[in-house]
Amino acid sequence: MPLPVYVLGFVIFTQGTSEFMLSGLLPGMADDLGVSIPDAGLLISAFAIGMVVGAPLLALTTLRWPRRTALVALQAVFIAAHVVGALAPGYGVLFATRVISALVYAGCWGVALAAAVSLAPAGATGRAVATVAGGLTLATIVGVPAGTLLSQHAGWRAAFWAVAVATLVSLVCTVFAVPAGRGTNVPAVSARAELRGMARPHLWLSYAITAFTFGAVIVTFSYLASLLTEVSGLAEGWVPAVLALFGVGGLLGIAVGGRLAEAYPLRTLGWGLGGLVLVSGALALTARHAAVAVGLVFVLGFVAWVTNPALQSRVFALAPEAPTLAGATNTAAFNVGNTLAPMLGGVVIDAGYGFTAVAWVGVALAVAGCAGTLWAAHLAARTTNPSPVRPADALAAQDRTPAPLLGSDA
């Protein structure tokens, strides 16, 4: 991969640390701000709401900007929001800074993915997307545990200061490494042309699968620290290490998924979602056994991230006329799941079902994702071959046919 693609991954790493680090900060933040853990969990939903709105909005706003200019401007706002968040006197101000941070982070995702696709060598789109998304996986291995550890010793505000500094470093790297133009593989297009490219039902089915898949992951991850300490009986000091273990599993998963995404997109999604159903259910049933729960966290990271490259790269294949808006809207779809899942988790916790119930919510969302993937594969196989196709054969049939990936794959 060209160096700028790795820099784009670093951009996502710094901001992705902020996206996920609250899962390890929730107990301390709740105590400091005088709110319940479910209320503190709404800060995760606030971030996700900002990304849902910001991804398509900022994709269109920055469509004609040089990509380096867009990335630098968005990162600068992100830094400012985190400085204000670190100084926030109460819950309301912090909530607002999370929304603003998410708006610009969503814009960075859209621009970074489009830039990576344009800079990737021919036939390496999936690996380029995996490299950028790998920044987020690395954030779960290094950034999130480091933020949790820092917050345990210096308070949650120190973690916000650390993200601001790290983002400043990534901004400087962007200035020197990312080309100012739009790359060679993707031509400049108008907002109208991008919107026309989005008018495909199969593309929106793909977005629904993305929302269900990521929601199934984030509902468990959002309350993982509390699950481990309150149910598994794990000492608080071990939480950063277990969060890092989730990230190690994710890094392995995204490496495998990056290799499979272009050749077997829907089969990768099907197996990954099936694994997510099994692992989430097993975690709900065995959470009281700390050693088993820790091992399942690693496997959860793998099945969570093995689907990511396929989820990300497929939208570019389905909507090649909309390289910026298609990727940005997929980012929004990720965060529809990211918005609703912590809310659903908070509902079941407030209803008295306990922290293990959030994993059962993950099971339900993953089952919905499996159903969507099977339906997408069935539609794609039927488009390729007008003769009746059994749903059980659809995944394999679609993955054996190269054409749908480039045109009619759902």
C-alpha positions as CSV (number, residue, x, y, z in Angstrom):
1,M,0.0,0.0,0.0
2,P,1.2,3.6,-0.7
3,L,2.3,5.5,2.4
4,P,-0.6,7.9,2.3
5,V,-3.0,5.0,2.8
6,Y,-1.2,4.1,6.1
7,V,-1.4,7.8,7.2
8,L,-5.2,7.7,6.5
9,G,-5.3,4.6,8.8
10,F,-3.4,6.6,11.5
11,V,-6.0,9.4,11.1
12,I,-8.8,6.9,11.8
13,F,-6.7,5.4,14.7
14,T,-6.5,8.7,16.6
15,Q,-10.2,9.6,16.2
16,G,-11.4,6.0,16.5
17,T,-9.7,5.9,20.0
18,S,-12.2,8.6,21.0
19,E,-15.1,6.7,19.5
20,F,-14.6,3.6,21.5
21,M,-12.7,4.7,24.6
22,L,-15.8,5.6,26.5
23,S,-16.5,1.8,27.0
24,G,-13.6,1.8,29.4
25,L,-14.3,5.2,30.9
26,L,-18.1,4.9,31.7
27,P,-17.8,4.0,35.4
28,G,-15.4,6.8,36.2
29,M,-17.3,9.3,34.1
30,A,-20.7,8.4,35.6
31,D,-19.3,8.9,39.1
32,D,-17.6,12.3,38.2
33,L,-20.6,13.7,36.3
34,G,-23.2,12.4,38.8
35,V,-25.2,10.3,36.3
36,S,-26.0,6.6,36.0
37,I,-23.9,4.2,33.8
38,P,-26.8,3.9,31.3
39,D,-27.0,7.7,31.1
40,A,-23.2,7.9,30.6
41,G,-23.6,5.3,27.9
42,L,-25.8,7.8,26.0
43,L,-22.6,9.7,25.4
44,I,-21.7,6.8,23.1
45,S,-25.0,7.2,21.3
46,A,-24.5,10.9,21.1
47,F,-21.3,10.3,19.2
48,A,-23.0,7.8,16.9
49,I,-25.9,10.3,16.2
50,G,-23.3,12.9,15.2
51,M,-21.7,10.4,12.8
52,V,-25.1,9.4,11.3
53,V,-25.8,13.0,10.4
54,G,-22.3,14.1,9.7
55,A,-21.2,11.3,7.3
56,P,-23.4,12.1,4.3
57,L,-23.7,15.8,5.1
58,L,-19.9,16.5,5.3
59,A,-19.3,14.1,2.3
60,L,-21.4,16.4,0.2
61,T,-20.0,19.6,1.8
62,T,-16.4,18.6,1.1
63,L,-17.0,16.8,-2.2
64,R,-15.1,19.4,-4.3
65,W,-12.5,20.2,-1.6
66,P,-9.0,18.8,-2.0
67,R,-8.9,15.8,0.2
68,R,-5.9,16.9,2.2
69,T,-7.6,20.2,2.9
70,A,-10.8,18.5,4.0
71,L,-8.9,16.1,6.3
72,V,-6.8,18.9,7.9
73,A,-9.9,21.1,8.5
74,L,-11.9,18.3,10.0
75,Q,-9.2,17.1,12.3
76,A,-8.7,20.7,13.6
77,V,-12.3,20.9,14.6
78,F,-12.0,17.5,16.2
79,I,-9.0,18.6,18.3
80,A,-10.9,21.8,19.5
81,A,-14.0,19.7,20.5
82,H,-11.8,17.4,22.6
83,V,-10.1,20.3,24.4
84,V,-13.6,21.7,25.3
85,G,-14.7,18.2,26.3
86,A,-11.7,17.8,28.6
87,L,-12.6,21.1,30.3
88,A,-16.4,20.5,30.3
89,P,-18.0,21.5,33.6
90,G,-20.9,19.0,33.2
91,Y,-22.8,16.4,31.3
92,G,-24.5,18.8,28.9
93,V,-21.4,20.4,27.5
94,L,-19.7,17.1,27.2
95,F,-22.7,15.7,25.3
96,A,-22.5,18.6,22.8
97,T,-18.8,18.1,22.3
98,R,-19.3,14.4,21.5
99,V,-21.8,15.3,18.8
100,I,-19.5,17.8,17.2
101,S,-16.5,15.5,17.4
102,A,-18.6,12.8,15.7
103,L,-19.8,15.1,12.9
104,V,-16.2,15.8,11.8
105,Y,-15.0,12.3,12.5
106,A,-17.7,11.0,10.1
107,G,-16.4,13.5,7.5
108,C,-12.9,12.1,8.0
109,W,-14.2,8.6,7.5
110,G,-15.9,9.5,4.2
111,V,-12.9,11.4,2.8
112,A,-10.3,8.9,4.0
113,L,-12.1,5.9,2.5
114,A,-12.6,7.6,-0.8
115,A,-9.0,8.8,-0.8
116,A,-7.7,5.2,0.0
117,V,-9.8,3.7,-2.8
118,S,-8.4,6.3,-5.3
119,L,-4.8,5.7,-4.2
120,A,-5.0,1.9,-4.1
121,P,-3.3,-0.2,-6.8
122,A,-5.6,-1.9,-9.2
123,G,-7.4,-4.9,-7.6
124,A,-6.4,-3.9,-4.1
125,T,-9.5,-1.9,-3.0
126,G,-10.4,-4.3,-0.3
127,R,-6.9,-4.2,1.2
128,A,-6.8,-0.4,1.1
129,V,-10.1,-0.2,2.9
130,A,-8.9,-2.8,5.4
131,T,-5.8,-0.7,6.0
132,V,-7.9,2.4,6.8
133,A,-10.3,0.4,8.9
134,G,-7.4,-1.3,10.6
135,G,-6.7,2.1,12.2
136,L,-9.9,1.7,14.1
137,T,-9.0,-1.9,15.0
138,L,-5.6,-0.7,16.3
139,A,-7.4,1.9,18.3
140,T,-9.2,-0.9,20.2
141,I,-5.8,-2.7,20.8
142,V,-3.7,0.3,21.8
143,G,-5.8,3.5,22.1
144,V,-8.8,2.3,24.0
145,P,-6.8,0.3,26.7
146,A,-4.3,3.2,27.0
147,G,-7.2,5.6,27.5
148,T,-8.7,3.4,30.1
149,L,-5.4,2.9,31.9
150,L,-4.8,6.7,31.8
151,S,-8.2,7.4,33.1
152,Q,-7.7,5.0,36.0
153,H,-4.6,7.0,37.1
154,A,-5.3,10.5,36.0
155,G,-9.1,10.7,35.5
156,W,-11.2,10.5,32.3
157,R,-10.4,14.0,31.3
158,A,-6.7,13.0,30.8
159,A,-7.9,10.6,28.1
160,F,-9.6,13.4,26.2
161,W,-6.4,15.5,26.3
162,A,-4.4,12.5,25.0
163,V,-6.7,12.1,22.1
164,A,-6.4,15.8,21.2
165,V,-2.6,15.5,21.2
166,A,-2.6,12.3,19.1
167,T,-5.0,13.9,16.6
168,L,-2.6,16.9,16.3
169,V,0.2,14.5,15.4
170,S,-2.0,12.8,12.7
171,L,-2.9,16.3,11.3
172,V,0.8,17.0,10.8
173,C,1.3,13.7,9.1
174,T,-1.7,14.4,6.8
175,V,-0.2,17.7,5.8
176,F,3.1,16.1,4.7
177,A,2.0,12.7,3.4
178,V,-1.5,12.9,1.8
179,P,-1.7,14.3,-1.8
180,A,-3.6,17.4,-2.2
181,G,-5.6,16.1,-5.2
182,R,-8.2,13.4,-5.6
183,G,-5.9,10.5,-6.7
184,T,-5.9,8.7,-10.0
185,N,-8.4,5.9,-9.7
186,V,-11.5,7.9,-9.0
187,P,-12.6,10.8,-11.1
188,A,-14.1,13.9,-9.7
189,V,-17.9,13.8,-9.8
190,S,-20.7,16.2,-9.0
191,A,-23.0,16.0,-6.0
192,R,-25.9,15.2,-8.5
193,A,-24.0,12.4,-10.0
194,E,-23.2,10.9,-6.6
195,L,-26.8,11.1,-5.6
196,R,-27.9,9.4,-8.8
197,G,-25.4,6.6,-8.0
198,M,-27.0,6.1,-4.6
199,A,-30.5,5.2,-6.1
200,R,-30.0,1.5,-5.9
201,P,-32.2,-0.7,-3.6
202,H,-29.4,-3.3,-3.3
203,L,-27.1,-0.7,-1.9
204,W,-29.6,0.3,0.8
205,L,-30.0,-3.4,1.8
206,S,-26.2,-3.4,2.2
207,Y,-26.5,-0.4,4.6
208,A,-29.1,-2.3,6.6
209,I,-26.8,-5.2,7.0
210,T,-24.0,-2.9,8.1
211,A,-26.2,-1.3,10.8
212,F,-27.3,-4.7,12.2
213,T,-23.8,-6.1,12.1
214,F,-22.1,-3.3,13.9
215,G,-25.0,-2.9,16.3
216,A,-24.5,-6.5,17.3
217,V,-20.9,-5.8,18.2
218,I,-21.2,-2.4,19.8
219,V,-24.1,-3.3,22.1
220,T,-21.8,-5.8,24.0
221,F,-18.6,-3.7,23.6
222,S,-20.2,-0.6,25.1
223,Y,-20.9,-2.3,28.4
224,L,-18.0,-4.7,28.3
225,A,-16.1,-3.0,31.2
226,S,-19.1,-3.2,33.4
227,L,-19.9,-6.7,32.4
228,L,-16.4,-7.9,33.2
229,T,-16.2,-6.2,36.6
230,E,-19.8,-6.6,37.8
231,V,-20.6,-10.1,36.4
232,S,-17.3,-11.8,35.7
233,G,-15.7,-10.4,38.9
234,L,-12.6,-9.2,37.1
235,A,-10.5,-6.6,38.9
236,E,-10.8,-3.2,37.3
237,G,-7.0,-3.1,36.7
238,W,-7.5,-6.0,34.2
239,V,-10.1,-4.3,32.1
240,P,-7.5,-2.5,29.8
241,A,-5.8,-5.7,29.0
242,V,-9.0,-7.5,28.1
243,L,-10.1,-4.6,25.9
244,A,-6.7,-4.9,24.2
245,L,-7.4,-8.6,23.7
246,F,-10.6,-7.7,21.9
247,G,-8.5,-5.5,19.7
248,V,-6.0,-8.2,19.0
249,G,-8.8,-10.5,17.9
250,G,-10.1,-7.6,15.8
251,L,-6.8,-7.0,14.1
252,L,-6.6,-10.7,13.1
253,G,-10.2,-10.6,12.0
254,I,-9.7,-7.6,9.8
255,A,-6.5,-9.1,8.2
256,V,-8.4,-12.2,7.3
257,G,-11.5,-10.2,6.2
258,G,-9.3,-8.0,4.0
259,R,-8.1,-11.0,2.1
260,L,-11.6,-12.4,1.6
261,A,-13.6,-9.3,1.0
262,E,-13.2,-9.0,-2.7
263,A,-13.4,-12.7,-3.6
264,Y,-16.1,-13.8,-1.2
265,P,-17.9,-10.8,0.1
266,L,-21.3,-12.2,1.2
267,R,-19.8,-15.6,2.3
268,T,-17.5,-13.6,4.6
269,L,-20.4,-11.7,6.0
270,G,-22.5,-14.8,6.5
271,W,-19.8,-16.7,8.4
272,G,-18.8,-13.7,10.4
273,L,-22.4,-12.9,11.5
274,G,-23.0,-16.6,12.3
275,G,-19.9,-16.5,14.5
276,L,-21.2,-13.3,16.1
277,V,-24.5,-15.0,17.0
278,L,-22.7,-17.9,18.7
279,V,-20.0,-15.9,20.5
280,S,-22.5,-13.3,21.9
281,G,-24.8,-16.1,23.1
282,A,-21.9,-18.0,24.7
283,L,-20.7,-14.8,26.5
284,A,-24.2,-14.2,27.9
285,L,-24.3,-17.8,29.2
286,T,-20.8,-17.9,30.6
287,A,-20.1,-14.3,31.7
288,R,-19.8,-15.4,35.4
289,H,-16.7,-17.5,34.6
290,A,-14.0,-14.9,34.2
291,A,-11.5,-17.1,32.3
292,V,-14.1,-18.2,29.8
293,A,-15.4,-14.6,29.4
294,V,-11.9,-13.3,28.7
295,G,-11.3,-15.9,26.0
296,L,-14.7,-15.1,24.4
297,V,-13.8,-11.4,24.3
298,F,-10.9,-12.3,22.0
299,V,-13.1,-14.4,19.7
300,L,-15.7,-11.6,19.8
301,G,-13.1,-9.2,18.4
302,F,-12.3,-11.6,15.6
303,V,-15.8,-12.2,14.4
304,A,-16.7,-8.5,14.9
305,W,-14.0,-7.3,12.6
306,V,-13.7,-10.1,10.0
307,T,-16.8,-8.7,8.3
308,N,-15.6,-5.0,8.3
309,P,-13.6,-5.0,5.0
310,A,-16.5,-6.7,3.1
311,L,-19.0,-4.2,4.6
312,Q,-16.9,-1.3,3.6
313,S,-15.6,-2.3,0.2
314,R,-18.9,-3.7,-1.2
315,V,-20.6,-0.3,-1.3
316,F,-17.9,1.0,-3.6
317,A,-18.5,-1.9,-5.9
318,L,-22.3,-1.4,-5.7
319,A,-22.1,2.4,-6.3
320,P,-18.9,3.2,-8.3
321,E,-20.5,6.5,-9.5
322,A,-20.6,7.7,-5.8
323,P,-17.2,7.0,-4.3
324,T,-17.5,9.6,-1.6
325,L,-21.2,9.5,-0.7
326,A,-21.5,5.7,-0.8
327,G,-18.7,5.3,1.7
328,A,-19.9,8.1,3.9
329,T,-23.4,6.7,4.0
330,N,-22.0,3.4,5.0
331,T,-20.2,5.1,7.8
332,A,-23.7,6.5,8.8
333,A,-25.1,3.0,8.6
334,F,-22.4,1.8,11.0
335,N,-23.5,4.4,13.4
336,V,-27.2,3.8,13.1
337,G,-26.2,0.5,14.8
338,N,-23.8,2.4,17.1
339,T,-26.6,4.8,18.1
340,L,-29.4,2.3,18.7
341,A,-27.4,-0.5,20.3
342,P,-26.2,1.3,23.4
343,M,-29.7,2.6,23.9
344,L,-31.2,-0.9,23.7
345,G,-28.5,-2.1,26.1
346,G,-29.4,0.7,28.5
347,V,-33.1,-0.3,28.2
348,V,-32.5,-3.9,29.2
349,I,-30.2,-3.0,32.0
350,D,-32.7,-0.4,33.4
351,A,-35.4,-3.1,33.1
352,G,-33.4,-5.2,35.6
353,Y,-32.1,-7.9,33.3
354,G,-28.5,-7.2,34.1
355,F,-25.4,-6.7,32.0
356,T,-25.5,-10.1,30.5
357,A,-28.7,-9.1,28.7
358,V,-26.8,-6.8,26.4
359,A,-25.1,-9.8,24.8
360,W,-28.6,-11.3,24.0
361,V,-29.5,-8.0,22.3
362,G,-26.3,-8.6,20.3
363,V,-27.5,-12.1,19.3
364,A,-30.8,-10.7,18.1
365,L,-29.2,-8.0,16.0
366,A,-26.7,-10.5,14.5
367,V,-29.6,-12.8,13.5
368,A,-31.2,-9.9,11.7
369,G,-27.9,-9.2,9.9
370,C,-27.7,-12.9,8.9
371,A,-31.2,-12.7,7.4
372,G,-30.3,-9.6,5.5
373,T,-27.1,-11.2,4.1
374,L,-29.0,-14.3,3.0
375,W,-31.6,-12.1,1.3
376,A,-28.9,-10.0,-0.4
377,A,-27.2,-13.2,-1.7
378,H,-30.5,-14.6,-2.9
379,L,-31.3,-11.4,-4.8
380,A,-27.8,-11.4,-6.3
381,A,-27.9,-15.0,-7.4
382,R,-31.4,-14.5,-8.9
383,T,-30.2,-11.5,-10.8
384,T,-27.2,-13.5,-12.2
385,N,-29.3,-16.7,-12.9
386,P,-33.0,-16.3,-13.5
387,S,-33.7,-19.9,-12.5
388,P,-34.9,-20.5,-8.9
389,V,-32.2,-20.4,-6.3
390,R,-32.5,-21.9,-2.9
391,P,-31.6,-19.4,-0.1
392,A,-29.3,-22.0,1.4
393,D,-27.2,-22.0,-1.8
394,A,-27.3,-18.3,-2.3
395,L,-24.2,-17.3,-0.5
396,A,-21.9,-19.8,-2.3
397,A,-23.6,-19.1,-5.6
398,Q,-23.0,-15.4,-5.4
399,D,-19.4,-15.7,-4.3
400,R,-18.6,-18.0,-7.2
401,T,-19.8,-15.4,-9.6
402,P,-17.5,-12.4,-10.1
403,A,-19.9,-10.2,-12.0
404,P,-22.3,-9.3,-9.2
405,L,-19.5,-7.9,-7.0
406,L,-18.8,-5.3,-9.7
407,G,-22.4,-4.5,-10.7
408,S,-25.4,-6.2,-9.3
409,D,-24.3,-7.7,-6.0
410,A,-26.5,-6.7,-3.1
